[in-house]
Amino acid sequence: MIGDATEALDNGGLVIVVDESSLENAGRGFFLHAAASATEAVVNTAILHGRGITCFSVTPEQAMRLGLTLAGEYRHDHRGPLFLRSVEAAECEGTGISAADRAMTLRAAGRPDAGIASLKSPGHVVPAMVASPEKGSREVADLALLVLRALSHHEVPAWTDILDDSGEVADAVWCETLAERLDLPFVRMGMLDKLA
């Protein structure tokens, strides 16, 4: 399954990742793909079946290079991802909300030479700054970066949380069933331990 996930991520495809250590061990899952190779079809699938927000992860260094700022003030005891101001691709001339426009924005953010002129704000894609994935952070932004770097040559992960039919965060069983239904690679975070 890891091999299938690597092939998918390297070729612009989607995988479903589950972290079973979260939400009192029921797990939570998210769609993951490489921002640099985002397509309309991939983004549409994640929006349609995930129901979450289109996001991408950046390191503090990448955030500075892209000119991204915090979406608001955070308390000193804040827990959760540090979301940054929403963005769109600088060259986007549409509404920004379509799957095609969101894919364009992700590609702009994921380019190796992306800089402050690559994006504009506000938009319909939300960046999240990673904390410290190498130190065991369980935030989705960190996990997405950890998995993408472990399984592909890409540096900027795009992700969408998965909600179930009741609108709640989907658990591991739901996500695995969804992966089977969509014929997508399914990755449990525990699988990465075997690669270390």
ABEGO torsion letter per residue (X at the ends): XAAAAAAAAAAGBBBBBBBAABGGGAEBBBBBBBAAABBAAAAAAAAAAAGBBBBBBBBAAAAAAAGBBBABBBBAABBEBBBBBBBBBAABABAGABAAAAAAAAAAAABAABBAAABBOBBABBBBBBBBAAAGBABAAAAAAAAAAAABABABBBBBBBBBAAGBBBBAAAAAAAAAAAGBBBBBAAAAAAAX
